[in-house]
């Protein structure tokens, strides 16, 4: 069965690449049926999203068709594209779902105090004290404050290259320092 699907899809796809519109249409129709089955098993809790995801995968296949190598199995290439789109889907929904977590027990929200971020900031500050300014300042501005390389260069008076090197060497020095603490 899998061999038949591989052979049929590959023949239609190659025909489509060679300019046969009918073959390409047949390829897309067959692939659509396979994708629906593949996705229904994997996102059973979100059946309303299957069709949108099928369309995204078909578009990705179409846009990447020039990357397919005819000496390779087509289904492996298709599966890789589908898997990447499915992972994108899961990432997007995980972010969106995490923003919509209901507060079932609002009293529990006020019951606990988390001082960990403040303690972590203090620990990071202590570690950064050991670095020279040309490493410490780029790390503070870029990694902790979220500034760009250009902004950091302007503020510190360093060149953009020096900022990048400072971040790289500073993080490397911090990692070595942390390994030495343990």
N, C-alpha and C positions, 0 to 999 in steps of 0.2 A: 504493500500500500504506500509506504513512504517512498520507495523507489519510484513508483508510478507518479506520485505527486512531484518528486524532484524532476523526473524526466519531462513531464508535461509542462510544469512551470518554466523549466529551463528553456525548452523549445519555444514556448510562447514569448518568453522574455528576450531571448536572442533574436527571434523574429521581429519583435518590437524594436530592438536596438538597430536592426537592419532596415527599419522604415516601414514594416508591415503594421499599419494601424489596427487592423482587425486582431492580429496576434497580440499586440500590446493591450488592447481592450480586454481580450480574453484572459490575459495574464492578470490584469488588475481585478477582474471579476473573480477569478479563482483565488487569488491571493486574499481578497476581501473575505471570502468565506472561511479560509484557513485562519485569518487573523481574528475574526469574530470568535471562533472556537477557542483559540489560544488565549484571548483576552477574557472571555467569559469565565474561564477557569481561574484566572489570576486576579481578577477584580470582581469577584462574585458579589461583594458587598456594595459595589457601585455600578450596577448594570446600566444606569443612565449615561455613564461615561464611555461605554464601549465604542459607540459609533464615532464619537469625537476622536478617540485615540486611534481607531482604525484609520480615519482620515489623516491624522498626523503622521502615522507610519507610512501610509501610501504616498504622501507628499515627500517624506524623507527618502523613501525608496526612489521615487521619481527624480528627486534632486541629486541623489547619489548614484544614479544608474551608470554614469561614466566611470565610476570606481570599481565596478564589478569586473573580475577577471574570469573569462569563460572557462579556464582550466580548473577553477575551483567550484565546489558544490554551491549551487545557488541558495539552497535552503539555509546553509550555515551563514551566508552573507545576509540573507533576509532576517534570520533569527537574531543576529547581532544588532541590526537596526531596530528591530521590534523590542529587543531587550533594553537598549539604551532609551528608547522613547518611554517604555514602561517605567524605567527607573526615574526618568524625569517627571513622569506623572506622579509616582509615589513621593518624590521629594517635594513637589509642589503642593500636594495634598497634605503631607505631613506638616509643612509650614503653616498652611491655611488652617488645618484642623487644630494645631497647637494654639492658635489664636482664638479659637472658639470653644475652649474648655469651659464647661459650665461650673459655676461655683455652687456646689451642692451644700457645703457646710461653711457658710460665711464666717461663723464664729471661729472656726479653725484657722482662718486666714489671719486673724488678729492675735491668735494665741501664741504663735512662735515668732521669734525675732532671729533673723539671720545676719550675723556679723561677719560671715565669711568674706564677702567682697571687700569690706574695710580692712580685714586682716590680710587679705591677698594683696591689696594695694600697698599696705605697709611693707610686706615681704618683698614685693617687686621693687619698691623704692629703695630698700636696704641693699638689694642686689645691684641695682643700677648705680649706687654710690661708688662701687668699685671700678666703674668704667671711666675712661677719660671722656671729656666733653665731646670730642669728635665722634664717639660711639654712642654715648649716653643720650645726647640731645636728639640725634636723628631717630633713635628708638622711641624716645618719649613723644616726639612730635608726630612721627609717622604711625607707629604701632599702637601707642596708647591714646593719642588725641585724634588720629585718623586723618592727618594732613597729607597732602600729596608731596612727592619728591620736590617739585618746584617750590611749593610753599615753605617746605622745611629748609631748602637751600637758601631761600630769601631771608628767613628768620635767623638762621644760624650763621650766615655769611660763608657757608661752604659751597663748593660746586655741587651740581647734581650728582656727578660721579662720586664725589667724596661722601655725599649723603648715602648713596646706595652701598658703597664700600663700608661706611661706618655702621650701617644697620647690619650688614652681613657679618662683619667681624665682631660687632658687639653681641649679636645673638649667639655667635659661636663661643665667645668668651663666657657669656652667661651660662650656656649649656655646660661648658667645662667646669665652671664654678659650682653649678648645681650637682653635677656628677661627683665633684670633690667633697661636697657636703654630706653625701650619703655614706 
